[in-house]
Amino acid sequence: MAKKLVAYFSASGVTKDLAERLAAAVGADVLEIAPEVPYTAADLNWQDKKARSTVEMADKSFRPAVAASVKSADVSGYDEVFIGFPIWWYVAPTIVNTFLEAHDFAGKKIAVFATSGGSGMGNTVAELEPSAPGAEFVGAKRFSASASAAELAAWAEGLGL
């Protein structure tokens, strides 16, 4: 039986709640993609061109630092990895790229899921794939914050995970 991991980045707690529901539904371990320096409300003000999140997302090569516990996490024993995040500017926050680049996901299946107030997935997978060479991205879906465990489990099962 494949060993599963749900890794997630959550700025406000919405994605965390969804990730925990998904992990429980599919029998996965959970890992928070925590930033080295936590985001403040001011950092997340997307209407402020000088806010930390806006500055980071303006340069797709920017890689926000992750916490030491995230860098040292051992993902080698997992075959299937679900990666969750809020959609920022129609894609995954670049801290997700930082996480992927810090580990070897070659040979693993990756499914991405996101929360959003209305934005779709955009170019999310295309922008994440180069950060995980050798991994197989098998699916991507945006969920409402209230998605049920049954809905999440059905999605994972539909992907063969």
Backbone as a ProteinNet text record, in pm:
[ID]
protein_1_A
[PRIMARY]
MAKKLVAYFSASGVTKDLAERLAAAVGADVLEIAPEVPYTAADLNWQDKKARSTVEMADKSFRPAVAASVKSADVSGYDEVFIGFPIWWYVAPTIVNTFLEAHDFAGKKIAVFATSGGSGMGNTVAELEPSAPGAEFVGAKRFSASASAAELAAWAEGLGL
[TERTIARY]
84.7	0	89	54.8	134.4	123.6	236.1	237.2	211.1	118.9	73.4	112.3	137.4	167.8	82.9	26.5	-38.4	50	112.6	194.4	116.1	114.3	32.9	97.9	68.9	101	-32.3	-48.9	-173.2	-140.8	-187.9	-160.8	-261.2	-385.3	-490	-559.3	-522.7	-585.5	-686.7	-734.5	-834.9	-777.4	-659.5	-598.3	-558	-515.8	-480.7	-599.7	-716.5	-836.2	-867.9	-858.9	-886.8	-783	-656.2	-549	-569	-608.7	-631.3	-749.5	-854.9	-968.8	-924.8	-844.7	-796.3	-709.7	-617.6	-529	-608.9	-709.5	-793.3	-869.9	-916.1	-996.8	-916	-786.8	-706	-601	-597.9	-502.6	-359.3	-339	-206.4	-148	-16.2	53.2	41.3	66.9	52.5	183.2	218.1	334.6	298.1	315.3	290.1	413.8	394.6	502.3	506.9	574.2	578.7	691.1	662.4	768.5	863.9	988.4	1085.9	1038.5	983.2	926.1	776.2	692.4	547.8	495.3	392.3	328.4	234.6	236.6	143	26.1	-76.9	-190.5	-144.7	-53.7	-2	74.5	146.9	221.7	128.6	7	-88.5	-184.6	-168.4	-257.3	-226.1	-295.7	-268	-292.6	-363.6	-389.4	-272.9	-178.7	-61.6	54.7	99.4	207.6	340.4	352.5	475.1	463.5	346.4	325.8	416.9	460.2	553.2	502.1	377.7	325.8	323.3	290.6	286.9	427	523.7	662.8	713.5	685.1	729.9	669.2	541.9	473.8	504.5	557.7	594.5	718.4	795.6	917.6	905.8	869.4	844.3	968.4	1086.9	1207.7	1235	1156.8	1175.8	1139	1220.3	1194.9	1197.3	1079.6	1074.7	1130.8	1203.8	1263.6	1156.2	1175.4	1086.9	1153.7	1073.1	1123.6	1219.6	1310.8	1410.2	1343	1229	1159.6	1108.9	1079.6	1033	1152.4	1263.2	1385.1	1433.9	1423.8	1477.1	1376.2	1253.6	1152.2	1196	1171.2	1207.9	1085.4	1086	973.9	1005.3	1121.8	1167.4	1077	1009.4	926.7	786.3	754.5	619.6	617.4	513.2	495.4	402.7	306	203.5	199.5	205.8	211.7	104.1	22.5	-76.5	-17.3	-20.3	35.4	-74.1	-104	-211.2	-162	-237.7	-200.5	-317.4	-315.2	-411.9	-361.5	-450.7	-410.5	-372.9	-253.9	-207.6	-177.1	-241.6	-216.4	-226.7	-331.1	-366.2	-270.4	-178.9	-84.5	-55.1	30	72.9	169.6	165.9	266.7	406.1	505.2	638.8	703.1	650.7	702.9	679.8	580.7	557.4	673	721.8	840.1	960.3	974.7	1085	1080	962	943.9	980.7	927.6	955.7	1105.5	1170.4	1312.6	1402.5	1350.1	1428.2	1431.2	1351.5	1338.7	1343.1	1366.6	1369.1	1234.4	1157.5	1027.2	1029.5	1146.7	1157.4	1090.8	1009.3	941.4	814.8	781.3	659.9	545.6	424.6	305.3	265.6	239.8	200.4	66.2	-25.2	-153.8	-159.2	-199.5	-207.8	-353.4	-376.5	-510.7	-496.5	-599.5	-590.5	-723.6	-712	-828.4	-818.5	-932	-932.9	-1068.6	-1067.5	-1192.6	-1264	-1199.1	-1263.4	-1171.1	-1041.3	-945.9	-937.7	-913.3	-892	-746.3	-709	-573.2	-471.9	-517.9	-425.6	-314.1	-190.7	-72.7	-3	-75.4	-15.1	74	22.1	100.2	221.8	204.9	317.2	427.8	390.7	490.8	553.4	488.3	544.2	629.1	594.3	663.6	816.3	871.5	1017.9	1084.9	1008.5	1063.7	1067.3	1008	1004.3	1039.7	1165.9	1204.4	1188.2	1131.7	1114	986	912.5	783.8	676.2	570.3	456.5	339.9	303.9	188.6	64.4	-24.4	-137.7	-271.9	-277.4	-404.8	-392.8	-489	-494.1	-638.9	-677.3	-816.1	-825.3	-911.3	-944.5	-1071.1	-1067.4	-1181.8	-1234.9	-1361.6	-1415.7	-1365.1	-1361.6	-1312.5	-1396.1	-1519.9	-1610.8	-1619	-1527.7	-1531.7	-1532.9	-1618.8	-1633.5	-1523.2	-1505	-1408.1	-1444.1	-1571.8	-1614.9	-1577.2	-1594.1	-1557.5	-1405.9	-1328.8	-1183.1	-1137	-1195.6	-1160.6	-1196.2	-1310.2	-1352	-1255.6	-1209.5	-1111.7	-983	-931.3	-806.7	-823.5	-934.6	-961.4	-970.4	-1031.2	-1042.3	-906.5	-807.8	-671.5	-591.3	-652.4	-582.7	-489.9	-514.2	-428.3	-500.8
-118.7	0	124.7	219.7	341.8	427.3	484.1	574.8	715.3	786.7	916.9	1029	1146.4	1267.5	1380.7	1458	1584	1694.6	1769.8	1885	2008.8	2108.4	2225.3	2353.5	2461	2596.1	2665.1	2728.5	2797.9	2932.5	3037.7	3172.5	3213.6	3167.5	3213.8	3101.4	2976.3	2863.5	2788.8	2847.8	2783.5	2657.2	2669.3	2554.2	2448.7	2491.1	2396.1	2306.8	2366.3	2288.6	2187.6	2232	2143.6	2030.7	2064	1964.8	1858.5	1900.4	1804.4	1712.5	1766.4	1683.1	1581.9	1628.7	1538.9	1428.4	1463.3	1364.2	1257.5	1301.5	1205.2	1116.3	1174.7	1100.2	995.8	1022.2	930	854.4	875.7	806.2	851.1	982.3	1038.1	1107.1	1116.8	1200.1	1345.3	1438.7	1581.3	1654.6	1746.6	1831.8	1974.1	2066.9	2207.3	2266.3	2331.4	2404.1	2541.9	2546.2	2668.2	2759.5	2889.2	2982.8	3006.5	3037.7	3070.5	3192	3289.8	3409.4	3407.7	3388.8	3382.5	3509.7	3491.2	3603.1	3674.6	3807	3888.4	3926.4	3983.2	4031.1	4135.5	4222.5	4324.4	4259.6	4152.2	4080.7	4023.5	3991.8	3924.8	4020.7	4150.2	4248.1	4259.8	4182.9	4175.6	4308.3	4399.6	4529.6	4627.3	4591.8	4675.2	4624.1	4704	4662.6	4639.7	4688.2	4669.6	4560.1	4496.1	4387.9	4269.9	4198.4	4086.5	3987.4	3946.8	3847.4	3903.3	4028.8	4090.9	4097.5	4136.5	4144.9	4005.4	3905.1	3768.4	3716.9	3740.9	3686.1	3763.5	3883.2	3961.5	3904	3824.4	3763.6	3612.9	3540.9	3396.4	3316.7	3378.1	3306.8	3324.6	3409	3431.6	3305.7	3268.6	3149.5	3187.1	3212.5	3242.7	3125.8	3155.9	3052	2976.6	2844.7	2761.7	2737.6	2702.1	2673.3	2554.9	2551.1	2442.9	2305.8	2294.7	2166.3	2119.1	2211.5	2176.6	2132.5	2204.2	2168.2	2029.6	1996.4	1869.4	1754.5	1781.2	1675.5	1566.8	1441.9	1329.5	1286.2	1315.8	1278.6	1151.8	1094.4	981.2	858.8	840.8	722.1	731.9	842.3	861.8	836.1	768.4	739.5	841.2	889.3	980.4	1102.9	1219.7	1344	1439.5	1484.4	1587.9	1718.5	1822.3	1950.9	2056.2	2122.1	2219.6	2359.2	2457.6	2598.2	2686.4	2812	2908.3	2956.9	2988.9	3046.4	3192.8	3228.9	3368.1	3408	3508.7	3557.9	3444.3	3363	3254.8	3135.8	3130.4	3017.8	2987.1	2886.9	2853	2959.7	2992	3081.9	3021.4	3105.3	3053.9	2976.5	2987.7	2906.6	2757.1	2724.9	2585	2536.2	2622.5	2587.7	2565.5	2650.7	2634.7	2494.9	2453.8	2321.5	2210.9	2218.1	2114	2105	2219.6	2222.4	2176.5	2175.5	2133.8	1981.6	1909.9	1765.1	1695.7	1566	1486.3	1415	1457.8	1396.2	1305.6	1275.7	1188	1054	1009.5	881.9	886.1	1001.6	1014.3	1072.1	1037.3	1096.7	1216.7	1329.1	1450.9	1497.8	1525.5	1587.2	1718.8	1823.9	1953.4	1994.1	2059.3	2110.1	2249.9	2329	2468.6	2519	2626.5	2701.5	2839.4	2900.2	3031.8	3095.6	3227.3	3300.3	3305.9	3265.4	3268.3	3239.4	3253.8	3227.3	3078.2	3046.4	2908.6	2869.3	2753.4	2701.1	2766.4	2832.4	2901.4	2809.6	2859.9	2783.5	2711.9	2684	2630	2509	2406.7	2284.1	2311.8	2386.1	2417.5	2492	2574.1	2648.9	2567.2	2459.6	2374.9	2259.8	2208.5	2090.9	2105.9	2219.1	2229.6	2221.7	2246.9	2241.1	2099.7	2004.2	1864.7	1771.5	1779.5	1695.6	1546.8	1474.4	1331.1	1291.3	1388.5	1359	1353.8	1281.4	1274.3	1351.1	1462.2	1538.6	1473.5	1426.3	1344.6	1416	1534.1	1604	1732.2	1820.3	1948.6	1992.4	2044.1	2088.2	2196.4	2292.9	2395.9	2350.5	2359.4	2320.2	2440.9	2435.9	2537	2502.8	2601.5	2581.4	2477.6	2461.3	2370.2	2232	2199.1	2068	1957.5	1859.5	1750.8	1647.4	1569.4	1459.7	1362.8	1339	1247.3	1302.4	1433.2	1495.8	1485.4	1509.3	1502.4	1359.4	1263.5	1123	1076.8	1120.5	1082.4	1139.1	1262.3	1321.8	1239	1208.3	1130.8	993.3	929.4	797.5	805	912.6	932.3	948.7	993.7	1008.2	879.9	779.6	654.8	661.1	755.6	772	727.9
0	0	0	-84.7	-97.5	28.3	66.6	180.5	128.9	195.1	148.1	244.1	184.2	259.5	206.7	298	262.1	316.8	226.1	263.4	222.5	309.6	276.8	327.3	255.4	299.5	320.1	435.6	465.9	528.5	464.9	515.6	622.9	608.5	699.8	776.2	748.5	817.2	732.8	624.1	539.6	474.3	416	349.9	452.2	569.4	676.3	708.9	727.2	760.2	650	524.9	411.6	405.3	425.6	422.4	529.9	647.6	756.2	725	662	621.3	514.9	418.3	313.3	373.5	461.3	523.3	597.6	671.7	744.5	646.9	536.4	439.3	362.4	340.1	258.9	340	470.9	556	534.9	527.2	500.2	622.6	623.9	721.5	676.2	768	737.9	768.2	678	696.7	656.9	748.8	715.5	648.8	535.3	467.6	533.5	646.8	727.3	679.5	667.1	629	745.7	713.5	817.9	896.8	826.4	888.8	858.1	959.9	935.3	867.1	786.7	719.5	815.4	812.3	890.7	801.5	859.9	780.6	679.2	719	627.4	511.9	541.2	436.8	330.2	369.5	281.4	211	229.5	167.7	18.9	-61.1	-204.1	-276.2	-212.7	-275.3	-255.4	-168	-141	-225.2	-320.2	-410.3	-337.8	-213.4	-136.5	-31.2	-23.4	73.1	36.5	136.4	115.9	11.5	20.3	-74.5	-216.6	-232.1	-364.6	-424.6	-344.5	-390.3	-429.5	-346.5	-376	-506.5	-526.6	-642.7	-770.7	-758.2	-876.4	-944.8	-871.7	-924.8	-906.3	-1012.7	-1002.7	-963.4	-968.9	-927.1	-777.9	-710.8	-567.5	-490.7	-393.1	-312.1	-164.9	-106.5	36.8	117.1	222.4	305.5	383.1	393.2	474.5	609	705.8	840.1	836.5	932.1	939.4	943.1	1011.8	1021.3	884.6	797	662.1	577.7	590.6	516	554.9	683.1	731.2	726.4	684.7	678.7	580.9	616.5	531.4	451.2	322	236.1	155.5	178.2	96.5	106.2	217.6	235.7	178.6	114.9	60.8	-89.2	-134.2	-276.2	-341.9	-263.5	-313.6	-224.1	-288	-212.3	-263.6	-172	-201.1	-151.2	-233.3	-193	-205.7	-92.3	-89.1	-56.8	-103.9	-87.1	-127.9	-85.4	-138.1	-275.2	-365	-493.5	-471.3	-517.6	-514.3	-657.6	-705.1	-841	-943.1	-929.6	-1022.1	-1021.2	-925.9	-916.7	-769.9	-748.6	-613.1	-562.1	-433.9	-377.3	-400.2	-423.5	-456.6	-341	-220.4	-109.7	-136.9	-218.8	-255.8	-343.6	-433.3	-512.6	-421.1	-319.9	-223.7	-162.9	-119.2	-58.7	-157	-278.5	-377.2	-407.3	-419.4	-454.1	-338.9	-217.6	-100.7	-83.5	-162.9	-147.2	-282.7	-280.5	-402.6	-417.1	-516.8	-541.7	-664.1	-717.4	-834.6	-806.1	-900.2	-886.6	-804	-749.1	-666.7	-749.2	-710.1	-770.5	-685.7	-751.8	-681.6	-734.3	-641.7	-674.6	-598.8	-666	-599.1	-579.7	-467.3	-438.7	-382.6	-404.8	-363.7	-311.8	-236.2	-192.1	-256.5	-278.1	-340.5	-322.7	-313.9	-305.9	-439.4	-545.9	-675.8	-792.2	-772.5	-880.7	-909.9	-1037.1	-1076.7	-1055.5	-1106.5	-1089.2	-1182.4	-1289.7	-1379.4	-1427.2	-1425.4	-1470.2	-1354.8	-1249.7	-1128.3	-1153.3	-1217.1	-1235.3	-1322.9	-1430.5	-1519.9	-1446	-1348.6	-1273.6	-1160.4	-1119.1	-1013.4	-1068.3	-1183.9	-1238.5	-1244.8	-1289.6	-1294.3	-1156.4	-1051.4	-915.5	-859.1	-929.4	-883.8	-999.1	-1046.9	-1160	-1128	-1224.3	-1207.4	-1137.1	-1084.8	-1021.1	-1128.7	-1099.8	-1191.7	-1129.7	-1191.1	-1143.8	-1202.3	-1115.2	-1159.7	-1152.9	-1094	-1087.5	-1009.4	-1035.5	-966.2	-957.4	-840.7	-824.7	-718.5	-746.4	-648	-576.5	-444.6	-362.8	-286.9	-254.2	-163.2	-23.7	62.3	198.9	273.6	231.4	301.6	236.7	145.4	79.7	185.5	164	261.3	245.9	349.6	346.1	233.7	212.9	106.7	-30.8	-51.7	-179.2	-202.5	-97.6	-107.6	-134.9	-64.6	-84.5	-225.5	-276.8	-412	-516.2	-494.9	-586.3	-588.1	-469.6	-460.1	-524.7	-499.2	-555.5	-707.8	-758.2	-903.6	-971.1	-894.3	-945.6	-931.4	-867.6	-842.5	-723.7	-633.6	-515	-388.5
[MASK]
+++++++++++++++++++++++++++++++++++++++++++++++++++++++++++++++++++++++++++++++++++++++++++++++++++++++++++++++++++++++++++++++++++++++++++++++++++++++++++++++++

